[in-house]
Amino acid sequence: MGNALVSIQIIPKTKNGEDVIPYVDEAIAIIEKSGVRYEVHPLETTMEGNLSQLFKVIEQMNERMIEIGSKNVISQIKVLYQPDGIEMNDLTEKYKG
């Protein structure tokens, strides 16, 4: 169990207005490679882990967007920091059928 939940919506600015979905797919691949627990939702992806680790993943995602051709990147981030531990299920279990 980590001490944070972090949701991120990454919005890369493409050079010629190309579709951003391949960029978003690449960002999600970075999350997957990191080994943190995550869930993809329509407008954002939520990660679970230790806050410092999750911020490192976000840094890698932003750097990768530039490496693959984005001019700049907006990352909209929501953070729930709970030092005694938090899991996504703690917030969503009652809604699962």
BELQUIQUI-V377323 format. One record per backbone hydrogen bond with DSSP energy under -0.5 kcal/mol. NH is the residue of the N-H (numbers start at 1). CO is the residue of the C=O. If there is no record, write none. Layout:
nh=NH co=CO
nh=NH co=CO
This chain:
nh=2 co=86
nh=3 co=49
nh=4 co=49
nh=5 co=80
nh=6 co=47
nh=7 co=78
nh=8 co=45
nh=9 co=76
nh=10 co=8
nh=11 co=74
nh=12 co=10
nh=13 co=72
nh=14 co=12
nh=17 co=14
nh=23 co=20
nh=24 co=20
nh=25 co=21
nh=26 co=22
nh=27 co=23
nh=28 co=24
nh=29 co=25
nh=30 co=26
nh=31 co=27
nh=32 co=28
nh=33 co=29
nh=34 co=30
nh=35 co=31
nh=35 co=32
nh=36 co=31
nh=37 co=48
nh=39 co=46
nh=41 co=44
nh=45 co=8
nh=46 co=39
nh=47 co=6
nh=48 co=37
nh=49 co=4
nh=54 co=50
nh=55 co=51
nh=56 co=52
nh=57 co=53
nh=58 co=54
nh=59 co=55
nh=60 co=56
nh=61 co=57
nh=62 co=58
nh=63 co=59
nh=64 co=60
nh=65 co=61
nh=66 co=62
nh=67 co=63
nh=68 co=64
nh=69 co=66
nh=70 co=65
nh=71 co=13
nh=72 co=13
nh=74 co=11
nh=75 co=73
nh=76 co=9
nh=76 co=74
nh=77 co=75
nh=78 co=7
nh=80 co=5
nh=81 co=79
nh=82 co=3
nh=82 co=80
nh=85 co=82
nh=86 co=2
nh=90 co=87
nh=91 co=87
nh=91 co=88
nh=92 co=88
nh=93 co=89
nh=95 co=92
nh=96 co=92
nh=96 co=93
